Amino acid sequence: MDRIDAMRAFVAVVIDGSFSNAANTLNLSPQLVSKYVSKLEEQLNIRLLNRTTRKVSLTEAGSHYFGHAQQVLLSIDDMESQLGGLQQLPKGVLRISAPVSFALKHMAKLITDFQARYPSVTVDLQLSDRKVDIVEEGFDIALRIGQLKSSSLIAKKITPIRVVLCASPDYLKIHGTPERLEDLEMHRYLHYSYVNVDTKGQIFKYLKAKQLKESSVFRSNNGDVLVEAAIEGAGLVLQPTFIASHALNAGKLVIVLPEHEPDSIGLYAVYAHRKLLTHKVRCFIDFMEDYYGTPPYWDKYITTTH
């Protein structure tokens, strides 16, 4: 006797309330359903159901077994669905929210390569640095950068993100190169509006104090603008290397206080919790997972390592 078939028969009897109703659900004869349940009880050496001429009811052991059996069957169905999906090409519209600077620099080729493999998927990519509500706004996936707080959403880490403090050689020639965190007090800081200055790390402590003290700093909600300003000699900037790597590799920016570089954060794919993840979402997350590398390709030629 197939234990899984017997388990399905037992669960169906409990849910449908009788052997005849369960037989209709499973498209089997009532006799076969009864045989499955009896054999299951025989194998377990315990009675799962109390039977009368009018109804069936769970025994105490049957009640415990019913809960576990449901979970086992759900897991089997989920696994079979996923394996079945591997034989099918994903299709439909995939709505993605992504940070502006990251998407502009690193997502065009990703999307192109993904659609070359999965041509039946239409990608709707919306750029925003605000924290979108993926359920309310109808997104399948949101890409987020940082140290994520716990929530009801599922987060898959895609790649680590380095954050470095840097400035142009011309700026440092005029104003001097900071050698200690205390030296930051004497320098101009270009502030990114969305940065979490409460993040752990000594460098954030000093930059937070400087931000609160000064009213004339250059601030923006876009990291590319701040990096370009730093290249022009406007001051020190703390930005991820996926934005600054080109300027760092070209010598237009240099890393300052590398020994105090903050711990790396991460690029995460965030999606709503669902019992069965849609095939297009699963394929995109799997595709992204190894796409950028660890460490990612934009860090390849940066000489100063954390």
Secondary structure, DSSP 4 states (H G I P E B T S, - for coil): --HHHHHHHHHHHHHHSSHHHHHHHHTS-HHHHHHHHHHHHHHHTS--EEE-SS-EEE-HHHHHHHHHHHHHHHHHHHHHHHHHHHTS---EEEEEEE-HHHHHHHTHHHHHHHHHH-TTEEEEEEE-SS---TTTTT-SEEEEEE-PPP-SSEEEEEEEE-EEEEE-HHHHHHH----SGGGGGGS-EEEETT--TTSSSHHHHHHHHHHHH-SS--EES-HHHHHHHHHTT--EEEEEHHHHHHHHHTTSSEESSGGGPPPPEEEEEEE---SS--HHHHHHHHHHHTTSTTTTGGGTT--S--
